[in-house]
Amino acid sequence: MTFDEMRVDFIVRRRGSLALPITGLIVYSTAALLSLAIAAPFHNLVLALCFWAIMPLGLLVGRLRGEDMSTPPENPLLRLSAMARIMALATWAIHIPIWIHAPALFPLSVGIGFALHWVVFSWTIGHPLGLVHLAMRIVFVLTAWHLFPGNRMGAVSIGIALAYGISLFQLRRVDWQARLGLKVDPLRP
């Protein structure tokens, strides 16, 4: 399989890769809402629990959408996608000490740290969307963290949910058929 064929295969198997932004929008919106109902000393715990809900919920959303989440050996881009998420998960080696020693910074580190895999996603699909997502996350998270010191976790979560919502909108607007010469629309069943 050529690189271009692998890219097309990735996009078709993942049906445009909408499960990730759908899940991010759900999870971080939930975290923002919970920040209004849960006492501030438990905000970081809520954020951590919501973060760890992303992968199982993402798999469920992907299955419901018909996205192929497997990593078949014939297309290493699908394995690269999984490895990029593992790379981003490794940032928990930084998040945990921050949570312990500088808990006010925890929403900041989690909010930006898990967006790193969007760089690989951007390269994989051959579209700047992932880089735009990372840039939005950085700007939205930093801005929210600075502007709302009374509920940083909630504000940061809203910023992340906003970035996911915009990325979802952008992904749905990409004309994969024209961009990659596809004969089928990966967003349609």
URHUVEN-V303139 format. One line per field, one symbol per residue. ss: DSSP state (A for helix, B for strand, O for the rest). psi: psi as a letter, one per 20 degrees, with the letter a starting at -180 (. if undefined). burial: b if it has 9 or more other ideal C-beta (glycine too) atoms within 8 Angstrom, else e. A space follows every 50 residues. Layout:
BEGIN
ss->???
psi->???
burial->???
END
This chain:
BEGIN
ss->OOAAAAAAAAAAAOOOOAAAAAAAAAAAAAAAAAAAAOOAAAAAAAAAAA AAAAAAAAAAAAAAAOOOOOOOOOOAAAAAAAAAAAAAAOOAAAAAAAAA AOAAAAAAAAAAAOOOAAAAAAAAAOOOAAAAAAAAAAAAAAAAAAAOAA AAAAAAAAAAAAAAAAAAAAAAAOOAAAAAOOOOOOOOO
psi->prghhggggggghjlilihghgggggghggggghhhiqqhijghgggggg giigghhgggggghijpojrmqhinihhhggghhhgghhiiihggghggg hmhhighggghhgiihihggggggikqjghhgggggggggggggghhmhh mggggghggghggggghggghhipnhgggjkqiqoiiq.
burial->eeeeebbbbbbbbbbbbbbbbbbbbbbbbbbbebbeebeeeebbebbbeb bebbeebbbebbbebebeeeeeeebebbbbbbebbebbeebeebbeebbe eebeebbbbbbbbbbbbbbbbbebbeeebbbbbbebbbebbbbbbeebee bbbbbbbbbbbbbbbbbbebbbebebbebbebeeebeee
END
